[in-house]
Amino acid sequence: MEGVVVNPEFWNGRRVFLTGHTGFKGSWMALWLQSLGADVTGFALAPPTHPNLFDIADVARGLCHHVADIRNADALHRVMAECKPDVVIHMAAQPLVRYSYDEPVETYATNVMGTVHLLEAVRRVGGVRAVVNITTDKCYENREWIWGYRENEPMGGYDPYSNSKGCAELVSAAYRSSFFNPADYARHGVAVATVRAGNVIGGGDWAKDRLIPDILAAFEAGQAVHIRNPGAIRPWQHVLEPLRGYLMLAERLVEAGPEFGGAWNFGPHADDARPVGWIVERMGKLWGAGARWEVDNGQHPHEAHFLRLDITKAMTQLGWYPALRLETALQRIIEWSRARMSGADMRQVTLAQIQAYQATATQG
């Protein structure tokens, strides 16, 4: 089918306030928005890892870059007021499950109160037309069942990270009901949506305790990858897949208002929800000589074994669908990593992958 895709004319010159723009996912989003001609203001902590995509791809070159903490409500309000955005995309978060066991207070402060601060800033600044709050597929009460979770399933979360994102969903829903109610849209003019994506993968991720970064680091060092849960099944998808959904949703929120508010899932095809062991085997074959792995039988915090998303709503109501199969996504990650190792201009490499992805999505 022919794809419903991101509209460059909508984004050209559009004022966008993007939190978390120094992270892995945020850097891809910032570059995509830059390529569309958007006027982007970024608000985030310094990049969380070294190396990192933000520096390697020179993301700061094309936006107004603010290093600040989402927990600082005054700073957030000040920068947003200066930006006067039409669209707010909230990606700032403490994004790691295992880290949340070590730092639960920081996790809740960032993910829950950070969301409160953001929505309060939207209320106080005025003029914002669309808010897209990025949470996670782990926000659902995971019952380890085989079918995908739908947007109306209960929130939950076993660990502090997952639970804090469930709380962020509830905060967003409360603000939507209390302050940005669709019935009163003519007065406030703000449409609010939350988005839940599967396990996002792509070039430029160096986060600790994530599968793809662990695999690539071991392969580059000529060492065996240590895999904790080879049988765990996750809805893997290339980072550009949900980002396309977020951008398409923001367009609809501005153009059609609150009928596109609420929660949305963005995940892969059902048969691309694969075990961890399958991922590392495929990555090894794509990498070639020297790739190897072994099971880590040590003691580890609880992690869900099985998780899928139902993406029917996004496909039928938004016209979004997964454009990249998992095998292709893994190939692009290897190509990105090898380009970096060869000393290529990684801003241009990353932008080229965005352009290629847009062409693929357009073809359907």
LOKE-461928 format. One record per residue: x, y, z of N, C-alpha, C in turn; residue in three letters. Coordinates in steps of 0.001 Angstrom, whole numbers, padded with zeros to 6 digits, always signed. Layout:
BEGIN
XYZXYZXYZALA...
END
This chain:
BEGIN
+000838-001192+000000+000000+000000+000000+000872+001240+000000MET+000321+002339-000535+001060+003594-000543+001046+004190+000845GLU+002187+004697+001275+002316+005129+002650+001724+006505+002918GLY+001141+006666+004095+000811+007982+004635+002015+008395+005454VAL+002662+009487+005093+003967+009796+005667+003998+011205+006253VAL+005155+011548+006781+005377+012872+007360+005293+013925+006257VAL+004645+015044+006563+004435+016116+005598+005485+017213+005784ASN+006463+017327+004880+007515+018342+005045+006969+019763+005101PRO+005909+020047+004361+005359+021403+004350+004818+021791+005723GLU+004258+020822+006426+003758+021116+007776+004892+021549+008687PHE+006039+020868+008598+007124+021083+009557+008056+022219+009185TRP+008081+022618+007935+008998+023672+007514+008669+024989+008224ASN+009599+025450+009062+009415+026668+009833+008587+026506+011098GLY+008108+025302+011380+007273+025054+012562+008132+025140+013827ARG+007643+025850+014836+008365+025966+016105+008082+024731+016966ARG+009140+024009+017302+009021+022753+018043+009883+022823+019299VAL+009279+022473+020428+010021+022359+021690+010220+020875+021955PHE+011474+020437+021940+011812+019021+022049+012633+018780+023302LEU+012073+018047+024269+012859+017679+025442+013584+016356+025174THR+014715+016173+025853+015465+014922+025684+016187+014820+024357GLY+016512+015944+023742+017100+015927+022395+018549+015453+022365HIS+019189+015312+023531+020581+014848+023556+020679+013332+023692THR+019567+012654+023926+019572+011205+024037+019615+010529+022681GLY+019675+009213+022689+019716+008435+021446+018489+008704+020579PHE+017324+008465+021118+016087+008637+020361+015845+010114+020057LYS+016138+010981+021024+015944+012407+020827+016852+012987+019756GLY+018075+012459+019642+019000+012944+018611+018499+012597+017215SER+017979+011374+017054+017381+011008+015760+016206+011931+015449TRP+015361+012196+016448+014212+013073+016238+014660+014483+015872MET+015668+015008+016588+016151+016362+016316+016684+016484+014898ALA+017442+015493+014453+017983+015526+013095+016870+015448+012054LEU+015878+014614+012310+014771+014505+011357+014026+015835+011255TRP+013749+016452+012401+013075+017738+012389+013905+018798+011671LEU+015216+018779+011885+016086+019717+011180+016001+019512+009671GLN+016003+018245+009253+015947+017940+007817+014635+018399+007194SER+013582+018524+008021+012276+018986+007543+012147+020500+007582LEU+013158+021180+008124+013136+022635+008179+012470+023212+009402GLY+012238+022394+010441+011599+022890+011658+012542+023786+012446ALA+011962+024699+013204+012696+025580+014114+012665+024912+015490ASP+013744+024211+015839+013751+023330+017001+014489+023962+018179VAL+013835+023938+019341+014486+024270+020605+014587+022993+021417THR+015809+022641+021822+016029+021430+022602+016282+021742+024067GLY+015713+020915+024950+015862+021096+026398+016192+019735+026991PHE+017414+019569+027497+017834+018252+027979+019100+018375+028814ALA+019383+017323+029548+020681+017191+030192+021760+017012+029129LEU+023015+017096+029530+024113+016781+028625+023962+015335+028144ALA+024536+014986+027001+024399+013619+026497+024747+012598+027577PRO+023956+011518+027678+024083+010590+028801+025238+009603+028713PRO+025864+009485+027548+026957+008525+027378+028096+009170+026601THR+029232+008547+026656+030385+008930+025834+030990+007663+025251HIS+030945+007503+023926+030446+008447+022918+028932+008536+022920PRO+028414+009431+022076+026969+009587+021963+026617+010139+020592ASN+025391+009866+020157+024940+010278+018835+024855+011795+018721LEU+024470+012475+019783+024304+013926+019741+025591+014613+019295PHE+026718+014204+019862+028004+014806+019495+028511+014273+018157ASP+028426+012968+017971+028983+012349+016764+028299+012866+015502ILE+026980+013098+015579+026235+013581+014414+026052+015096+014422ALA+026737+015788+015346+026713+017250+015408+025277+017777+015405ASP+024451+017186+016260+023028+017531+016294+022808+018982+016700VAL+023668+019512+017564+023492+020881+018067+023569+021925+016960ALA+024172+021566+015841+024394+022539+014768+023084+023150+014256ARG+022021+022379+014269+020795+022839+013624+019655+023161+014556GLY+019935+023468+015844+018845+023792+016765+019307+024743+017851LEU+018351+025224+018642+018648+026058+019814+018807+025116+021001CYS+020026+024962+021478+020406+023886+022404+020482+024406+023833HIS+019627+023849+024714+019636+024214+026128+019956+022986+026972HIS+021009+023080+027768+021347+022015+028715+020689+022363+030042VAL+019682+021578+030422+018916+021851+031635+018186+020586+032058ALA+017638+020617+033263+017022+019435+033866+015506+019591+033879ASP+014793+018582+033400+013335+018597+033362+012749+018700+034766ILE+013547+018380+035782+013084+018518+037163+013088+019966+037640ARG+013689+020852+036865+013732+022280+037189+012565+022974+036475ASN+011447+023132+037185+010229+023659+036570+010409+025092+036077ALA+011132+025902+036824+011313+027305+036429+012104+027422+035136ASP+013188+026653+035027+013999+026693+033809+013192+026209+032610ALA+012410+025167+032825+011588+024619+031744+010594+025663+031243LEU+009920+026331+032178+008956+027365+031791+009636+028504+031048HIS+010785+028931+031544+011492+030058+030916+011871+029756+029475ARG+012464+028577+029245+012919+028239+027897+011729+028035+026961VAL+010676+027397+027450+009499+027202+026601+008865+028545+026238MET+008842+029471+027193+008280+030795+026924+009090+031529+025860ALA+010405+031343+025872+011260+031957+024851+011012+031337+023482GLU+010771+030035+023463+010593+029289+022217+009251+029590+021552CYS+008184+029763+022365+006820+029950+021876+006447+028865+020848LYS+006476+027603+021278+006295+026518+020307+004837+026307+019908PRO+004668+025769+018709+003375+025249+018267+003219+023801+018726ASP+004331+023066+018686+004329+021627+018988+005351+021358+020091VAL+004957+020567+021094+005851+020116+022160+005973+018595+022062VAL+007201+018115+021968+007477+016672+021946+008341+016362+023154ILE+007778+015580+024070+008426+015338+025370+009087+013966+025379HIS+010432+013970+025251+011195+012722+025226+012149+012601+026407MET+012326+013657+027188+013252+013610+028324+012772+012579+029337ALA+013693+011719+029773+013305+010643+030697+014543+009990+031290ALA+014334+009289+032394+015298+008286+032843+014808+006995+032183GLN+015514+006488+031150+014936+005476+030271+015340+004028+030529PRO+016049+003749+031610+016641+002419+031774+016019+001659+032939LEU+015601+000426+032670+014973-000416+033686+015954-000727+034812VAL+017127-001219+034467+018071-001661+035497+018567-000482+036338ARG+018785+000669+035722+019197+001855+036467+018113+002276+037457TYR+016849+002050+037084+015752+002474+037956+015726+001697+039270SER+016274+000490+039275+016393-000270+040528+017421+000388+041455TYR+018460+000966+040872+019498+001632+041673+019094+003037+042090ASP+018340+003730+041224+017985+005128+041472+016484+005342+041277GLU+015662+004757+042149+014207+004897+041967+013707+006320+042170PRO+014273+007057+043127+013794+008417+043383+014066+009307+042173VAL+015266+009224+041628+015595+009986+040422+014673+009599+039272GLU+014387+008324+039154+013531+007843+038067+012134+008431+038166THR+011533+008374+039361+010194+008936+039531+010206+010455+039392TYR+011212+011109+039958+011283+012570+039868+011361+013032+038422ALA+012142+012327+037624+012308+012700+036216+011085+012342+035388THR+010620+011118+035526+009575+010632+034629+008173+011074+035025ASN+007932+011232+036307+006592+011643+036744+006534+013163+036909VAL+007347+013701+037821+007305+015149+038033+007813+015916+036817MET+008721+015331+036050+009136+015976+034802+007967+016167+033858GLY+007074+015175+033807+005873+015295+032977+004940+016365+033520THR+004779+016413+034852+003968+017466+035471+004535+018843+035120VAL+005844+019011+035257+006477+020298+034951+006246+020698+033498HIS+006357+019721+032595+006166+020015+031180+004745+020499+030914LEU+003754+019772+031421+002364+020137+031170+001987+021445+031858LEU+002588+021711+033012+002375+022999+033669+002949+024135+032817GLU+004121+023904+032231+004715+024927+031359+003819+025185+030156ALA+003255+024129+029586+002327+024298+028458+001138+025159+028889VAL+000624+024888+030080-000511+025678+030600-000146+027142+030751ARG+001022+027406+031296+001409+028776+031641+001852+029583+030422ARG+002520+028939+029487+003066+029662+028331+001966+030043+027357VAL+001066+029121+027070+000008+029391+026110+000516+029308+024676GLY-000387+029106+023749-000032+029079+022330+000353+027713+021794GLY+000632+026744+022684+000952+025383+022236-000311+024741+021677VAL-000173+024061+020548-001334+023435+019923-001317+021914+020052ARG-000139+021343+020178-000046+019875+020247+001046+019471+021217ALA+000737+018493+022070+001712+017901+022986+001748+016400+022721VAL+002951+015880+022434+003146+014443+022270+004093+013996+023370VAL+003580+013221+024313+004368+012731+025446+004779+011292+025171ASN+006087+011058+025067+006607+009726+024753+006775+008945+026055ILE+006078+007821+026167+006253+006976+027353+006944+005671+026925THR+006270+004528+027027+006919+003256+026696+005882+002145+026628THR+006221+001084+025924+005351-000093+025912+005317-000777+027279ASP+006301-000477+028127+006378-001117+029442+005443-000480+030470LYS+004675+000530+030037+003744+001178+030956+002543+000287+031286CYS+002300-000737+030472+001146-001601+030702+001372-002558+031875TYR+000291-002949+032506+000355-004023+033490+000616-005323+032728GLU+001849-005797+032798+002269-006922+031953+001809-008247+032553ASN+000936-008925+031832+000424-010208+032286+001065-011379+031549ARG+002096-011070+030767+002871-012100+030053+001999-012904+029089GLU+000955-012257+028551+000130-012996+027595+000658-012835+026181TRP+000130-013653+025246+000727-013755+023914+000201-012711+022938ILE-000910-012062+023234-001433-011079+022306-000995-009678+022710TRP-001143-008736+021770-000647-007380+022002-001549-006570+022905GLY-000934-005683+023683-001687-004779+024546-002290-003654+023719TYR-003551-003343+024004-004228-002234+023347-004175-000994+024235ARG-004438+000146+023623-004265+001426+024320-005144+001573+025551GLU-006246+000807+025629-007142+000928+026785-006851-000093+027880ASN-005751-000838+027766-005373-001791+028814-004891-001034+030052GLU-004998-001635+031246-004577-000959+032472-003083-000644+032499PRO-002755+000480+033130-001362+000833+033377-000841-000013+034547MET+000485-000188+034579+001076-000970+035660+002563-000690+035752GLY+003375-001749+035613+004819-001575+035682+005408-002219+036909GLY+006178-003274+036712+006776-004022+037824+007907-003241+038471TYR+008780-002670+037656+009983-001986+038133+009744-000478+038173ASP+010612+000285+038864+010398+001734+038971+010329+002450+037625PRO+011155+002049+036659+011086+002710+035346+009722+002504+034706TYR+009310+001242+034553+008049+000939+033884+006887+001580+034624SER+006905+001496+035948+005838+002055+036748+005787+003575+036635ASN+006955+004210+036620+006990+005666+036512+006405+006130+035179SER+006592+005328+034139+006026+005674+032840+004519+005442+032817LYS+004049+004421+033542+002613+004265+033724+002031+005469+034452GLY+002757+005955+035464+002329+007158+036186+002301+008372+035257CYS+003303+008491+034376+003338+009608+033434+002138+009582+032497ALA+001700+008378+032138+000483+008245+031331-000726+008771+032102GLU-000821+008398+033373-001948+008834+034192-001927+010349+034411LEU-000737+010911+034606-000605+012364+034732-001119+013054+033467VAL-000705+012537+032311-001126+013133+031040-002638+013065+030880SER-003211+011925+031245-004663+011770+031142-005390+012742+032069ALA-004837+012931+033292-005470+013849+034242-005402+015287+033753ALA-004268+015690+033206-004150+017052+032673-005052+017246+031465TYR-005155+016206+030634-006041+016305+029473-007494+016492+029937ARG-007911+015764+030951-009281+015884+031453-009510+017205+032188SER-008530+017617+032990-008726+018745+033891-008460+020110+033246SER-007441+020179+032395-007002+021467+031869-007074+021581+030349PHE-006990+020449+029642-007016+020467+028179-008152+019574+027676PHE-009297+019710+028310-010415+018824+027996-010890+019043+026559ASN-011075+017973+025807-011540+018107+024417-012852+018882+024293PRO-013714+018773+025287-014991+019486+025229-014813+021000+025294ALA-013662+021442+025800-013376+022872+025952-012242+023321+025029ASP-012040+022556+023947-010900+022789+023045-010926+024199+022442TYR-012104+024722+022139-012197+026046+021524-011579+027127+022403ALA-011560+026892+023721-010972+027870+024637-009474+027707+024774ARG-009012+026473+025064-007579+026289+025359-006753+025944+024119HIS-007310+025273+023131-006622+025010+021869-005482+024019+021921GLY-005424+023181+022977-004311+022243+023144-004814+020805+023006VAL-004169+020022+022153-004475+018596+022008-003300+017796+022549ALA-003579+016830+023430-002534+016089+024144-002637+014601+023824VAL-001510+014013+023436-001453+012574+023162-000250+011963+023862ALA-000361+010674+024188+000778+009905+024683+001059+008786+023698THR+002342+008422+023579+002735+007410+022601+003610+006349+023264VAL+003340+005101+022899+004000+003956+023515+004634+003118+022402ARG+005949+002998+022451+006668+002275+021404+007336+001040+021974ALA+007640+000113+021080+008352-001099+021468+009833-000835+021693GLY+010622-001894+021748+012064-001760+021965+012704-001129+020733ASN+013162+000113+020893+013659+000900+019777+015145+000669+019598VAL+015548+000400+018364+016943+000111+018045+017403+000975+016875ILE+018715+001195+016780+019251+001985+015683+020699+002333+015938GLY+021351+002889+014941+022732+003318+015088+022853+004461+016078GLY+023956+004477+016833+024221+005599+017736+023720+005432+019144GLY+023364+004217+019546+022900+003973+020909+024039+003352+021720ASP+024454+004046+022790+025481+003508+023674+024973+003350+025109TRP+023665+003285+025279+023106+003174+026625+023543+001881+027296ALA+023760+001969+028596+024176+000813+029379+023034-000189+029507LYS+023380-001478+029456+022423-002562+029677+021305-002587+028642ASP+021604-002181+027405+020677-002362+026300+021293-003362+025330ARG+020456-004180+024734+020942-005315+023960+021819-004907+022785LEU+021320-004046+021901+022067-003712+020684+023399-003031+021008ILE+023434-002028+021904+024743-001461+022267+025694-002502+022850PRO+025179-003412+023677+026035-004462+024259+026603-005364+023174ASP+025764-005714+022210+026207-006573+021114+027304-005887+020305ILE+027054-004647+019891+028021-003944+019049+029331-003690+019788LEU+029249-003330+021069+030476-003079+021831+031327-004337+021903ALA+030686-005479+022126+031432-006739+022201+032020-007121+020846ALA+031222-006987+019788+031712-007330+018449+032904-006453+018060PHE+032803-005143+018340+033892-004233+017985+035166-004554+018762GLU+034994-005031+020004+036147-005365+020844+036644-006791+020624ALA+035946-007553+019780+036325-008937+019543+036049-009851+020721GLY+035041-009485+021528+034699-010267+022716+033335-010922+022556GLN+033048-011893+023419+031745-012547+023414+030703-011635+024068ALA+029500-011588+023491+028394-010860+024090+027801-011702+025215VAL+027561-011082+026368+026938-011783+027487+025441-011476+027472HIS+024625-012492+027251+023184-012328+027098+022478-012833+028350ILE+021612-011973+028934+020938-012319+030183+019738-013235+029969ARG+018876-012869+029019+017602-013580+028846+017377-013896+027370ASN+018045-014915+026836+017944-015177+025398+016543-015527+024924PRO+015681-015997+025834+014327-016357+025438+013318-015234+025545GLY+013717-014080+026106+012788-012955+026287+012386-012374+024933ALA+011094-012160+024741+010559-011676+023466+010167-010216+023607ILE+010615-009406+022641+010331-007977+022665+009867-007507+021271ARG+009088-006418+021220+008663-005852+019927+009722-004903+019368PRO+010770-005452+018764+011884-004667+018252+011448-003829+017059TRP+011942-002596+016964+011676-001766+015789+012771-000703+015651GLN+013056-000357+014396+014043+000683+014155+013536+002000+014705HIS+014442+002822+015216+014076+004073+015884+013226+004984+014999VAL+013431+004946+013693+012685+005843+012814+011217+005448+012682LEU+010885+004211+012981+009491+003764+012875+008569+004532+013836GLU+008812+004493+015148+007925+005259+016025+008063+006764+015848PRO+009281+007247+015523+009436+008685+015329+008531+009183+014210LEU+008424+008398+013147+007491+008761+012074+006066+008842+012613ARG+005703+007886+013464+004377+007918+014066+004165+009156+014921GLY+005165+009540+015704+005042+010720+016559+004835+011983+015720TYR+005603+012104+014629+005492+013279+013775+004143+013331+013068LEU+003699+012187+012564+002381+012129+011916+001276+012481+012905MET+001397+011980+014129+000395+012261+015149+000377+013743+015507LEU+001549+014349+015647+001614+015784+015958+000918+016603+014871ALA+001129+016222+013612+000445+016918+012521-001064+016844+012693GLU-001574+015670+013002-003032+015496+013153-003557+016265+014365ARG-002777+016300+015437-003195+017033+016628-003368+018519+016327LEU-002466+019068+015508-002568+020476+015136-003726+020689+014170VAL-003849+019814+013186-004821+020023+012111-006251+019659+012511GLU-006401+018583+013299-007739+018079+013625-008098+018218+015094ALA-007112+018545+015942-007395+018778+017345-007550+017520+018169GLY-008393+017572+019205-008408+016533+020231-008938+015175+019781PRO-009516+015077+018574-009965+013755+018135-008787+012789+017972GLU-007572+013329+017864-006388+012486+017792-005622+012461+019118PHE-006212+013009+020178-005593+012934+021494-005698+011534+022079GLY-005206+011377+023297-005231+010062+023933-003964+009273+023667GLY-004052+007952+023839-002877+007081+023771-002783+006355+022432ALA-001530+006120+021995-001269+005447+020728-000096+004483+020886TRP-000235+003298+020321+000854+002313+020258+001541+002372+018899ASN+002868+002260+018901+003642+002133+017673+004609+000962+017837PHE+004350-000097+017131+005179-001292+017255+005421-001940+015903GLY+006160-003038+015886+006493-003712+014636+005390-004672+014197PRO+005601-005294+013045+004762-006407+012642+004815-007482+013734HIS+003747-008228+013876+003667-009226+014948+004817-010223+014891ALA+005229-010625+013675+006296-011623+013583+007688-011016+013719ASP+007773-009709+013962+009059-009092+014296+009236-008922+015805ASP+008310-009442+016585+008521-009571+018031+009321-010855+018225ALA+010613-010713+018434+011533-011848+018406+012275-012017+019729ARG+012746-013238+020007+013553-013451+021209+014913-012765+021110PRO+015459-012459+022271+016792-011860+022348+017824-012731+021634VAL+017730-014047+021819+018677-014954+021177+018643-014846+019661GLY+017468-014662+019085+017338-014501+017631+018065-013237+017170TRP+017916-012154+017936+018556-010885+017575+020073-011034+017548ILE+020633-011616+018590+022092-011701+018654+022634-012649+017581VAL+021893-013702+017248+022314-014602+016166+022336-013859+014837GLU+021274-013102+014536+021210-012359+013266+022280-011279+013210ARG+022473-010570+014316+023508-009541+014343+024878-010143+014095MET+025114-011327+014681+026386-012001+014477+026626-012356+013027GLY+025596-012838+012340+025736-013197+010921+025985-011964+010072LYS+025305-010864+010390+025508-009632+009637+026898-009042+009883LEU+027396-009201+011113+028710-008655+011448+029830-009457+010791TRP+029729-010770+010889+030730-011634+010269+031750-012162+011262GLY+032981-012295+010810+034038-012942+011589+034223-012304+012958ALA+034380-013161+013966+034664-012713+015317+033451-012513+016199GLY+032254-012572+015628+031037-012364+016419+030681-013639+017183ALA+030482-013532+018494+030117-014693+019301+029389-014219+020562ARG+028638-015139+021199+027889-014777+022397+027759-015956+023331TRP+027446-015649+024593+027244-016685+025602+026226-016184+026629GLU+025572-017108+027291+024533-016765+028263+025177-016367+029590VAL+024690-015250+030150+025120-014791+031464+024145-015359+032498ASP+024584-016303+033288+023717-016982+034247+023727-016351+035639ASN+024225-015136+035748+024280-014470+037048+022904-014023+037528GLY+022856-013402+038698+021625-012888+039262+021307-011513+038666GLN+020061-011339+038205+019676-010082+037569+018300-009653+038055HIS+018007-008347+038052+016668-007878+038435+015602-008433+037499PRO+014359-008415+037984+013235-008908+037189+013098-008135+035878HIS+012893-008863+034782+012547-008279+033494+011425-009106+032891GLU+010482-008444+032223+009367-009161+031608+009891-010140+030560ALA+009206-011275+030440+009623-012277+029468+008971-012047+028116HIS+007738-011550+028122+006976-011485+026879+006206-010174+026818PHE+006301-009456+025694+005607-008177+025558+005359-007884+024083LEU+004083-007648+023742+003711-007254+022386+002732-006091+022452ARG+002670-005315+021380+001734-004207+021273+000738-004457+020148LEU-000489-004035+020349-001492-004038+019296-001456-002663+018636ASP-001143-002612+017345-000971-001331+016644-002140-001038+015696ILE-003255-001730+015904-004408-001557+015021-004886-000113+014969THR-004919+000559+016118-005409+001934+016164-004564+002859+015286LYS-003243+002769+015414-002367+003634+014616-002516+003351+013120ALA-002691+002085+012775-002805+001719+011362-004133+002180+010773MET-005214+002019+011504-006535+002319+010946-006916+003787+011072THR-006544+004440+012165-006980+005810+012394-005949+006860+011977GLN-004662+006498+012031-003603+007454+011701-003010+007195+010317LEU-003164+005972+009819-002552+005613+008543-001087+005260+008654GLY-000613+005078+009886+000772+004664+010122+000854+003141+010078TRP+002000+002628+009681+002233+001187+009675+003743+000967+009731TYR+004213-000209+010153+005650-000476+010159+006171-000586+008728PRO+007207+000170+008412+007751+000193+007046+009014-000641+006891ALA+009724-000897+007988+010983-001652+007938+010819-002997+008628LEU+011204-004073+007967+011245-005359+008644+012484-005416+009536ARG+012435-006266+010544+013490-006322+011545+014843-006646+010925LEU+014873-007553+009981+016147-007914+009336+016794-006687+008698GLU+015989-005859+008033+016508-004635+007414+016980-003640+008470THR+016232-003535+009554+016634-002628+010633+018002-003008+011190ALA+018219-004302+011398+019512-004768+011913+020631-004474+010914LEU+020333-004651+009626+021326-004357+008600+021719-002887+008628GLN+020761-002002+008825+021069-000566+008847+021889-000192+010073ARG+021656-000881+011178+022463-000633+012374+023919-001026+012124ILE+024122-002184+011512+025490-002621+011194+026146-001636+010228ILE+025418-001189+009212+025971-000232+008249+026355+001069+008944GLU+025512+001544+009857+025815+002773+010588+027078+002592+011428TRP+027182+001475+012133+028324+001232+013010+029619+001097+012224SER+029551+000413+011095+030768+000270+010274+031177+001609+009664ARG+030206+002447+009318+030528+003777+008802+031256+004599+009862ALA+030790+004511+011095+031459+005238+012180+032874+004735+012379ARG+033050+003422+012346+034383+002848+012526+035339+003262+011410MET+034784+003553+010233+035630+003936+009095+035935+005431+009059SER+035365+006199+010016+035629+007632+010083+034738+008486+009212GLY+033573+007988+008822+032660+008734+007966+032045+009922+008708ALA+031486+010864+007950+030751+012001+008511+029413+011464+009001ASP+029263+011294+010330+028094+010587+010852+026827+011437+010851MET+026957+012744+010770+025754+013552+010554+025154+013224+009189ARG+026014+013175+008176+025528+012876+006834+025034+011433+006718GLN+025724+010501+007377+025285+009104+007355+023910+008971+007994VAL+023717+009628+009131+022438+009541+009841+021328+010204+009043THR+021587+011369+008488+020588+012036+007653+020256+011206+006417LEU+021261+010526+005859+021014+009667+004692+020117+008490+005057ALA+020299+007943+006269+019416+006856+006691+017989+007359+006891GLN+017831+008583+007395+016499+009173+007536+015845+009341+006165ILE+016621+009855+005201+016092+010056+003852+015698+008729+003214GLN+016548+007705+003384+016241+006394+002814+014997+005799+003455ALA+014863+006002+004762+013687+005483+005460+012405+006170+004959TYR+012471+007495+004772+011296+008207+004268+010879+007688+002895GLN+011859+007385+002063+011550+006844+000736+010877+005477+000863ALA+011379+004643+001771+010784+003322+001989+009359+003444+002501THR+009127+004345+003457+007795+004523+004023+006814+005073+002981ALA+007300+005918+002112+006438+006493+001082+005974+005423+000097THR+006876+004493-000228+006543+003426-001187+005545+002421-000605GLN+005568+002288+000762+004641+001360+001405+005087-000075+001286GLY
END
